[in-house]
Amino acid sequence: MIDSWCEFCASELEIPLCTWVMPLMGEMPEVPEATQFAKEDALRAMTILDKHLLNNTYMVGHTITLADISVCCALVDGMQKVFDEGIRKEYNNLMRWFNHCIATPEFKSVLGDVKLCGKAAGGAKGGKEKAEKPAPKEKAEKPAPKEKAEKPTKEKAAPKEKAAPKEKAAPKDKAGKKDKGKEEKAEKEEEKKELTPEELEKQKKDKLKKVIKEGGKRGVEIEGAADMGGLQFFCTAVDLPEGDLDLLIASMEAMNAKSDPGEEEKSDWS
């Protein structure tokens, strides 16, 4: 369950919060459309956290775990920069948990005193100042380049006479022939390496076995985590299908097959 919440934090909370907050901190340029989607995703993640903390003091169990540390640290910049009083009122359970975490000595020793955002317009003032300052500089420097505009015309006149050396186009043919020769060699090597139909079938069967074994392991891991205390969210991945839809379906079927709790892999693939 701790791993599950850490994955949730990394994929569902940190990414949209960084997209929303980092432009206000001046660490990346703002893309309005991305920021709008990030706001929606971040608030959706906070709603999930608020509902979970309605009947739970901590993210997992009855004490602070890595899940609490990950989620709390991910929320700090948002609480300081964009989550104003109006937003925080909608998430009473989340705020109760967050305030409790940052009040503990262990969190304070790392995060210091976290000051919550009063108004969400933190980036508006900074943006106006940046927009006003560059304007007078550009107007003051525009007359200067006029002198530089005349010099390039005189310097560019001389190179026009040196257009004759363009006759060196011949080496290009040699380079083209070399490239063609390399391609032909590569094609010949590929033809030599072509497998027979029997070898291809064996290769497919071997890969299918590995795919099924990998999917079975993932299924047992998820079932074990669910039996430990109730799994609500989880992220998993399989590597061996490599984008092959048929292999991915076989992996999912193996993942969902019934298994004995004591086994590391699923033996009943039906």
C-alpha positions as CSV (number, residue, x, y, z in Angstrom):
1,M,0.0,0.0,0.0
2,I,2.9,2.3,0.7
3,D,4.4,1.6,-2.7
4,S,0.9,2.2,-4.3
5,W,0.6,5.7,-2.7
6,C,4.2,6.6,-3.7
7,E,3.4,5.7,-7.3
8,F,0.2,7.7,-7.1
9,C,2.1,10.7,-5.7
10,A,4.7,10.5,-8.5
11,S,2.3,10.1,-11.4
12,E,-0.9,11.8,-10.3
13,L,0.3,14.6,-8.0
14,E,3.9,15.7,-8.6
15,I,3.7,16.0,-12.4
16,P,0.6,18.4,-12.5
17,L,1.8,20.3,-9.5
18,C,5.2,20.9,-11.1
19,T,3.5,22.1,-14.3
20,W,1.4,24.5,-12.3
21,V,3.8,25.8,-9.8
22,M,7.3,25.8,-11.4
23,P,6.4,28.6,-13.9
24,L,5.4,30.8,-11.0
25,M,8.8,30.1,-9.4
26,G,10.6,31.1,-12.6
27,E,12.0,27.6,-13.2
28,M,10.3,26.9,-16.5
29,P,8.2,28.9,-19.1
30,E,4.4,28.7,-18.7
31,V,2.2,27.1,-21.3
32,P,-1.4,28.2,-20.6
33,E,-3.1,25.1,-21.9
34,A,-0.7,22.8,-20.0
35,T,-1.3,24.9,-16.8
36,Q,-5.0,24.6,-17.1
37,F,-4.9,20.8,-17.5
38,A,-2.4,20.6,-14.6
39,K,-4.8,22.5,-12.3
40,E,-7.6,20.1,-13.0
41,D,-5.4,17.0,-12.5
42,A,-3.9,18.4,-9.3
43,L,-7.2,19.2,-7.8
44,R,-8.6,15.8,-8.8
45,A,-5.6,14.1,-7.0
46,M,-6.3,16.2,-3.9
47,T,-9.9,15.1,-3.9
48,I,-8.8,11.5,-3.9
49,L,-6.4,12.2,-1.0
50,D,-9.1,14.0,0.9
51,K,-11.6,11.2,0.6
52,H,-9.0,8.6,1.7
53,L,-8.1,10.7,4.8
54,L,-11.7,11.0,5.8
55,N,-11.4,7.7,7.8
56,N,-7.6,7.5,8.0
57,T,-5.2,9.4,10.3
58,Y,-2.3,8.6,8.0
59,M,-1.9,7.4,4.4
60,V,-1.2,3.8,5.5
61,G,-1.6,2.3,9.0
62,H,-1.4,4.2,12.3
63,T,1.9,6.0,11.9
64,I,3.9,8.2,9.5
65,T,5.4,6.2,6.6
66,L,7.2,6.9,3.3
67,A,3.7,7.4,1.8
68,D,3.0,10.4,4.1
69,I,6.5,11.8,3.5
70,S,6.2,11.6,-0.3
71,V,2.7,13.1,-0.5
72,C,3.4,15.8,2.0
73,C,6.7,16.9,0.4
74,A,5.0,17.0,-3.0
75,L,2.2,19.3,-1.7
76,V,4.5,21.8,0.0
77,D,5.2,24.1,-3.0
78,G,1.5,24.0,-4.0
79,M,0.5,24.9,-0.4
80,Q,2.9,27.9,-0.4
81,K,2.2,29.2,-4.0
82,V,-1.2,28.3,-5.4
83,F,-3.5,26.6,-2.8
84,D,-5.2,29.7,-1.3
85,E,-7.7,29.7,1.5
86,G,-10.6,29.2,-0.9
87,I,-9.1,26.0,-2.3
88,R,-7.9,24.7,1.1
89,K,-11.5,25.0,2.5
90,E,-12.6,22.3,0.1
91,Y,-10.1,19.7,1.5
92,N,-10.6,19.7,5.3
93,N,-9.4,16.1,5.8
94,L,-6.3,16.7,3.6
95,M,-5.4,19.9,5.5
96,R,-5.8,18.3,8.9
97,W,-3.4,15.6,7.8
98,F,-1.0,18.1,6.2
99,N,-0.9,20.5,9.2
100,H,-0.2,17.5,11.5
101,C,2.7,16.3,9.3
102,I,4.5,19.7,9.0
103,A,4.1,20.3,12.7
104,T,6.2,17.2,13.6
105,P,9.8,17.9,14.5
106,E,11.1,15.5,11.7
107,F,9.3,17.4,9.0
108,K,10.2,20.8,10.5
109,S,13.9,19.9,10.5
110,V,13.8,19.5,6.7
111,L,11.0,21.8,5.5
112,G,11.2,24.5,8.1
113,D,8.2,26.6,8.8
114,V,5.8,26.2,5.9
115,K,3.7,29.3,5.3
116,L,0.5,28.6,3.6
117,C,-0.6,30.7,0.6
118,G,-2.8,33.7,1.3
119,K,-3.7,34.5,-2.3
120,A,-3.2,32.4,-5.4
121,A,-2.1,35.4,-7.5
122,G,1.5,34.9,-6.6
123,G,2.8,34.9,-10.2
124,A,0.7,37.9,-11.5
125,K,2.8,40.7,-10.0
126,G,6.1,39.1,-11.1
127,G,4.8,38.7,-14.6
128,K,3.8,42.4,-14.9
129,E,7.2,43.6,-13.8
130,K,9.0,41.4,-16.3
131,A,6.7,42.6,-19.1
132,E,7.3,46.3,-18.3
133,K,11.1,46.3,-17.9
134,P,12.2,44.9,-21.2
135,A,10.1,47.4,-23.2
136,P,12.2,50.6,-22.6
137,K,15.4,48.7,-23.2
138,E,14.4,47.5,-26.7
139,K,13.3,51.1,-27.7
140,A,16.5,52.6,-26.5
141,E,18.7,50.1,-28.4
142,K,16.8,50.0,-31.7
143,P,18.6,53.0,-33.4
144,A,22.1,51.5,-32.8
145,P,21.8,48.6,-35.3
146,K,21.3,51.0,-38.2
147,E,25.1,51.5,-38.6
148,K,25.7,47.7,-38.6
149,A,23.2,47.3,-41.4
150,E,25.5,49.1,-43.9
151,K,28.7,47.2,-43.2
152,P,27.4,43.7,-44.1
153,T,26.5,44.9,-47.6
154,K,30.2,45.8,-48.4
155,E,31.6,42.6,-46.8
156,K,29.1,40.4,-48.6
157,A,30.1,41.8,-52.0
158,A,33.5,40.1,-52.1
159,P,32.3,36.5,-51.4
160,K,30.1,36.7,-54.5
161,E,33.2,36.4,-56.8
162,K,34.2,33.2,-55.1
163,A,31.2,31.3,-56.2
164,A,33.3,29.4,-58.8
165,P,34.7,26.7,-56.3
166,K,31.2,25.1,-56.3
167,E,32.6,22.6,-58.9
168,K,33.6,20.4,-56.0
169,A,30.2,18.6,-56.2
170,A,31.9,15.5,-57.5
171,P,32.9,14.1,-54.1
172,K,29.2,13.9,-53.3
173,D,28.8,11.1,-55.8
174,K,31.6,9.1,-54.1
175,A,30.0,9.6,-50.7
176,G,26.7,8.4,-52.2
177,K,28.3,5.3,-53.7
178,K,29.9,4.5,-50.3
179,D,26.5,4.9,-48.6
180,K,24.9,2.6,-51.1
181,G,27.7,0.0,-50.6
182,K,27.1,0.1,-46.9
183,E,23.4,-0.4,-47.4
184,E,23.9,-3.3,-49.7
185,K,26.3,-5.0,-47.2
186,A,23.7,-4.5,-44.4
187,E,21.0,-6.0,-46.5
188,K,23.1,-9.0,-47.3
189,E,23.9,-9.5,-43.6
190,E,20.2,-9.3,-42.8
191,E,19.4,-12.0,-45.5
192,K,22.0,-14.3,-44.0
193,K,20.5,-13.8,-40.5
194,E,16.9,-14.6,-41.6
195,L,15.4,-17.4,-39.5
196,T,13.6,-20.4,-40.7
197,P,9.9,-20.8,-40.1
198,E,10.6,-23.4,-37.4
199,E,13.0,-21.1,-35.6
200,L,10.5,-18.3,-35.8
201,E,7.8,-20.4,-34.2
202,K,10.1,-21.5,-31.5
203,Q,11.1,-17.9,-30.8
204,K,7.5,-16.9,-30.6
205,K,6.6,-19.7,-28.2
206,D,9.6,-18.9,-26.0
207,K,8.7,-15.3,-25.8
208,L,5.1,-16.1,-25.0
209,K,6.2,-18.2,-22.1
210,K,8.3,-15.4,-20.7
211,V,5.4,-12.9,-21.2
212,I,3.0,-15.2,-19.4
213,K,5.5,-15.7,-16.6
214,E,6.0,-11.9,-16.2
215,G,2.3,-11.2,-16.2
216,G,1.7,-13.9,-13.5
217,K,4.3,-12.4,-11.3
218,R,2.7,-9.0,-11.5
219,G,-0.7,-10.5,-10.7
220,V,0.7,-12.3,-7.6
221,E,2.4,-9.0,-6.4
222,I,-0.9,-7.1,-6.8
223,E,-2.9,-9.7,-5.0
224,G,-0.4,-9.9,-2.1
225,A,-0.5,-6.1,-1.7
226,A,-4.4,-6.2,-1.7
227,D,-4.4,-8.9,1.0
228,M,-2.1,-6.9,3.2
229,G,-4.7,-4.2,3.9
230,G,-6.9,-3.3,1.1
231,L,-5.4,-1.9,-2.2
232,Q,-7.3,1.1,-3.7
233,F,-4.8,2.3,-6.3
234,F,-1.9,0.7,-8.0
235,C,0.4,1.1,-11.0
236,T,2.1,-1.8,-12.7
237,A,4.1,-2.4,-15.9
238,V,5.2,-5.2,-18.1
239,D,8.3,-5.0,-20.3
240,L,8.4,-8.2,-22.5
241,P,5.3,-7.6,-24.8
242,E,7.2,-4.6,-26.2
243,G,4.1,-3.1,-27.8
244,D,2.8,-6.3,-29.3
245,L,-1.0,-6.2,-28.6
246,D,-1.4,-10.0,-28.7
247,L,1.4,-10.5,-26.2
248,L,0.0,-7.7,-24.0
249,I,-3.4,-9.5,-23.9
250,A,-1.7,-12.8,-23.0
251,S,0.1,-11.0,-20.2
252,M,-3.1,-9.4,-18.8
253,E,-4.9,-12.8,-18.9
254,A,-2.0,-14.3,-16.9
255,M,-2.1,-11.4,-14.5
256,N,-5.9,-11.9,-13.9
257,A,-5.7,-15.7,-13.5
258,K,-6.4,-17.4,-10.2
259,S,-3.4,-18.4,-8.1
260,D,-2.3,-19.9,-4.8
261,P,-1.4,-17.2,-2.2
262,G,1.9,-19.0,-1.4
263,E,3.1,-19.0,-5.0
264,E,5.4,-16.4,-6.5
265,E,4.0,-17.1,-10.0
266,K,0.6,-18.1,-11.3
267,S,0.4,-21.7,-12.4
268,D,-3.2,-21.9,-13.6
269,W,-3.3,-19.9,-16.8
270,S,-6.8,-20.9,-17.8
